[in-house]
Amino acid sequence: MKTTLMTAAALVLALGAPAFAEGDAEAGEKVFKKCKACHQVGEDAKNRVGPVLNGIVGQPAGALEDFKYSSVLQERAAEGLVWTKEELSAFLASPKKYMKGTKMSFAGLRKDDDIEDVIAYLATFE
């Protein structure tokens, strides 16, 4: 009986949590072309209009010391924002809606698959 209740509770928790499928990093590399005007990744990456995105997945917001973030991002960073897959997903869908006052002018990615794929691609850079 106890095991059945624990199994049922685990199932309820799993079903109540938002699903986040693993993206395709190779497809994400193609989607990332939309981001390259402002962001770089890789060994020789440098800040542009936007910061280098190496290690962004799981990183605290505003973590690069040599980049001047918007005041709203600095505030969210001070509140403890971490760029989890879920937070990145919400931000990439609509940066200005997610974080009013962001300097990021990109309108967002419309397709959930594109968002998942670009996050999978970014996760390959540490």
N, C-alpha and C positions, 0 to 999 in steps of 0.2 A: 504494500500500500504506500509506504513512504517513498519507494523508488518511483512508483507511478506518479505520485504528486510532484516529485522533483523533475521527472521527465516532462510532465504537463507544464510545469512552471517554466522550464527551459524553452519549451516550444512556444509558449506565449511570449516570452521575452524575445525570442528569435523572430517571430512573426511581427512583433510590434516595432522592431528596429528597422530603420530604412535599409533597403538592400543596396549594396554597392558592389556591382560586378567588377571584376578585374578588367581593366582596359587592355588594349593591344598597343604596346609601345611602338611598334613599327608604324602602325597607322597614326599614332600620336605624333611621330616625327613629322609626318606630312601636315597634320593639323597645326603643329607648332610654327610652321612657316608664317602663319598669321600673326605670330607673336614676335618674330625676329626683328621687326623694325625697332622694337623697344627693349627686347630682352635677349640675352645670350645664355647659353649653357656650354659646358665642356671645359676642358683643361685650360684653354687660353681665354676664357670668357671674361668680358669686361662690362662694367655698368654702362648703360646707355641712358635713355630717358627713364627706363625702368631698371631695377637691380638685376644682377646675375641671379639665375634661378637654380644654381647647383645646390642640392640638398634641401630644397624648399619643402618637400613633402615630409611632414613631421617636425619642421623647424618652427621655433617661435617667430611670430611676425616681427618685422623690423629688426632682424638680427644682424644685418650687415652694417658694420660701423662706418664704412666709407660711402654710404648712400644716404641722401637726404630724403627721407620719407615724408609723406603728407602728414599734417598734424593729426588728422583723424586716424591714420594708421598708427602713428605713434601712441595715440590714446588707447587704441585697441590693443596694441602691444603691451602697454602698461597694465591693461586689464587681464593680460595673460593669454591673448589669442595665440593659438598654435595652428599652423597650416596643416591640419589633418586632411585626409582625402575628402571628408564631408565639407569642411570649411572651404577648401579650394574649389570644390564642386559648386558650392553656392556662389562664391566670388566669381568664378569663371562664367557662370550662367548670366550674371548681370552685375558687373563690378560696381556701378553707380547705385544700384538698388541695394546691394549687399552692404556697401560702405559709403554712405552719403558723404561727399566731400573728398573722395579719393582723387588723386591726380591722374589715375589711369583712365585714359579717354576711350579705350576699347569698349565696344557695345556689349560684347559677350559672345559666348558660343551657344548656338541654339539647340544643337543636338546633344542629348545625354551621352551618346556613344562617343562623340568628339571630345567631350569633357573627360570622360573616363579614360579615353585613349591618350590625351595630352598629359593627364596626371600620371598614367603608367609610364609615359615617355620621360617625364620630369623625374620620376622615381629612379630612373636608371643613372642619374647624375648625383653623386654624393659630395 
